């Protein structure tokens, strides 16, 4: 019973973070939207493989972008 409660809590918190991040990522809304989305995907990745894959893909894209803007 406790395991189901913890899993449901992770799913609800992860989805809530992703939704809040999407709102924060909208134009004219201040806030770290992409970071909140990444945090939500991190929470969801504990339960879902698709979230882990998406998180890893976004992480790789962020690394490439950082390398490109850093000049190295």
C-alpha positions, 0 to 999 in steps of 0.5 A: 500500500505504501509503495503505491502511495509513493509511486502515485505521489511521484507521478503527481509531483512530476506531472505538476512540475512539468506543467508548471515548467511549461507555464514558466517557459511561455513568453512574458512569464518570468521564471526558470521554465526549462529547469522546472521541466527538467526537474519534473522529468527527473522525478518522473524518470524514477517511474517511467522509461520514456521520461528517462529517455526524454530527460537524457535526450534533453541533457545531451542537447543542453551539453551540446548547446553549452559546448557550442556557445562556450567555443569548445 
